[in-house]
Structure formats: C-alpha cells, structure tokens
Amino acid sequence: MMRIDAHQHFWTLSRGDYGWLTPELDAIYRDFAPSDLTPLIAKAGIDATVLVQAAPSIAETEFLLSLADLNTFIKGVVGWMDFEHPDAPATIQSLAKHPALIGLRPMIQDIADPDWMLRDDLAPAFKALIAQDLTLDALTLPQHLPRLRRLLERHQDMCVVIDHGSKPAIRDGSFSEWARDIAALASETSAYCKLSGLVTEAAPDWTPDALKPYVDHLLRSFGPERLIWGSDWPVCTLACSYARWVETTDALIADLSTSERAAILGGNALRAYRLRG
C-alpha cells in the first residue's frame, strides 16, 4: 500500500505573500521546509505528499514547483492563480507545462462573496482547468456547499477535491446542515473529499470521539473510494502533532477493509490527481 499525505504546506515568511499568517498564530509563524517534514513522514510511513498552496500568488506557486523539482517525495503541487484575470486560461496553460502541477486552488473561504465561484466570467478559467487535466481543490466552508454543487452541475467534467470536509464547525457542535449539504453534493456529483483539517475546526481539548460523527458521515457520503487522507501540516500543529493525526485517523478508519483503507490513505489521491504510483 502506498501512503500519500495529500495535503501539506511549506512556506518561507520572508516571501511576504502569506496575508493570513500572522504572529498570533505563534506555533506556525515560522518557516517550514522539506527538512522539517521528512522525519515526520518517515516515522509515519508516508511515501509521498501533495504540496498545496498557502498564498494567493503565482510567485508562491512557482516557489512550490521549485521545491517539487528538488524533493522526490513531493508527488505534485496544487498551486494558485487569479481565476478572475482576463488572461486566466493562458496562465493556466502556461503553469500546466510544469509536470509537477496537478491542480489549482482559489482560496474560496477567504473571498467575501459566497457566490463568487458561480460568476459567469470565471467559466473560461474552469474550462481551461478541465482542458489541462488539472484538479480543482475547493477550499470551502459549509455555506459554499450548495454553490459548489451548482458549479459542478455546470462543469461536470471537472475533477474536484473538497478540502478538509468543507470545514464543519465541530467546536460548536454544528452538524445537521453541513451533513445534509455534504451528502447532497456527494450523491449528485463525482467530487472527492479530503479527510484532513478537522482537528483545527474542533475544540482545543478535542478527542477522537468528537471527530467520529463527522468522519463517519464523510465515509457514508463519499464512500472509501472518494475520501482522501491528508495532514494539513503544519496547520494541524495548532491542534495536534503530525503523529497524533496519523494515529487518530488510522483508528477512525480501522474497521474498514484493507483495500478500503488503502484507497483512503493513498489510492484515491493517485486517481484524483492523476499521480504516478
């Protein structure tokens, strides 16, 4: 079984394009490089990773692609570009020439207009994404799920991976509306969803039992064939260590068959991002 961490980040603060990353986030307000992650994935038995953007700039995407060139454990990069720009299709075509680019992620959760993704002027960018065989990583909140379902009705050939289960408000105990909308999206589209980022949506004293209803619902909705494991490292360290997240998720999916666990822990990432095994 090949284990893939399908959602991790690196950043260098001096680049200056991480607007969300402030000194208040003390535990992660420093540089994170491949040398920080390699011992963690070695100990956890992780074979490869997907490196995901954390800044809304093409410069950061190019920085991440350069890291992929130097580190063979990085199987692919999910980058960023301005979907609103008139030259978006040409930019997507240019970025896609790099073999490590496997997807793009507009930071939808940070965009004020919840209907942003449905704007008509973004259609050329989505069509270019499809034409270049790239995956859309959907960094959404629960309020975006009905909009995302409508977007996928328009672009049924677009491969989409929802980040972090669309960030349910676990610490507040919110469940029913998120559960309804995630189930509807899963049943009506072919989207994948990442089993990642849940610990930072939970209370500081979270336990596996607090996460279990959400993980179980994601499993019921997407099935083991469309759920993708990721760490969201180093963001996850605001709530737990890399090792604890690995142990927690392994325990939460322990009752699945060997083939089902293998799909969630690596096989589905290979399919969703068209990665080489």
DAJO-V613196 format. One record per residue. N is the residue number from 1. PHI is phi as a letter, one per 30 degrees, with the letter a starting at -180 (NA if undefined). Layout:
# DAJO-V613196
N_PHI / N_PHI
This chain:
# DAJO-V613196
1_NA / 2_c / 3_c / 4_b / 5_d / 6_d / 7_a / 8_b / 9_b / 10_b / 11_a / 12_b / 13_e / 14_d / 15_d / 16_i / 17_c / 18_c / 19_d / 20_d / 21_c / 22_c / 23_e / 24_d / 25_c / 26_e / 27_d / 28_c / 29_d / 30_a / 31_d / 32_b / 33_b / 34_e / 35_d / 36_d / 37_d / 38_e / 39_d / 40_d / 41_d / 42_d / 43_d / 44_d / 45_i / 46_d / 47_d / 48_a / 49_b / 50_c / 51_c / 52_c / 53_d / 54_b / 55_b / 56_d / 57_b / 58_d / 59_e / 60_d / 61_e / 62_d / 63_d / 64_d / 65_d / 66_d / 67_d / 68_d / 69_d / 70_c / 71_b / 72_d / 73_d / 74_d / 75_d / 76_a / 77_b / 78_c / 79_c / 80_b / 81_a / 82_d / 83_d / 84_d / 85_d / 86_e / 87_c / 88_e / 89_e / 90_d / 91_d / 92_d / 93_d / 94_d / 95_d / 96_d / 97_d / 98_d / 99_d / 100_d / 101_d / 102_c / 103_a / 104_b / 105_b / 106_d / 107_d / 108_e / 109_d / 110_c / 111_c / 112_d / 113_d / 114_d / 115_c / 116_e / 117_d / 118_c / 119_d / 120_d / 121_d / 122_d / 123_e / 124_d / 125_d / 126_d / 127_d / 128_d / 129_e / 130_d / 131_d / 132_c / 133_h / 134_c / 135_c / 136_c / 137_d / 138_c / 139_d / 140_c / 141_c / 142_e / 143_d / 144_d / 145_d / 146_d / 147_d / 148_d / 149_d / 150_d / 151_d / 152_d / 153_d / 154_d / 155_b / 156_d / 157_c / 158_d / 159_d / 160_b / 161_b / 162_d / 163_d / 164_h / 165_i / 166_i / 167_h / 168_d / 169_d / 170_d / 171_d / 172_c / 173_i / 174_d / 175_b / 176_d / 177_d / 178_e / 179_d / 180_d / 181_d / 182_d / 183_d / 184_d / 185_d / 186_d / 187_d / 188_c / 189_b / 190_c / 191_d / 192_c / 193_b / 194_c / 195_d / 196_a / 197_i / 198_d / 199_d / 200_d / 201_c / 202_c / 203_d / 204_e / 205_c / 206_e / 207_b / 208_e / 209_d / 210_d / 211_d / 212_e / 213_e / 214_d / 215_d / 216_d / 217_d / 218_d / 219_d / 220_d / 221_d / 222_c / 223_i / 224_d / 225_d / 226_b / 227_c / 228_b / 229_d / 230_a / 231_c / 232_h / 233_d / 234_d / 235_e / 236_e / 237_d / 238_d / 239_b / 240_a / 241_d / 242_e / 243_d / 244_d / 245_d / 246_e / 247_d / 248_d / 249_d / 250_e / 251_d / 252_d / 253_c / 254_d / 255_d / 256_d / 257_d / 258_e / 259_d / 260_d / 261_d / 262_d / 263_d / 264_d / 265_d / 266_a / 267_d / 268_d / 269_d / 270_e / 271_d / 272_d / 273_c / 274_h / 275_d / 276_d / 277_d
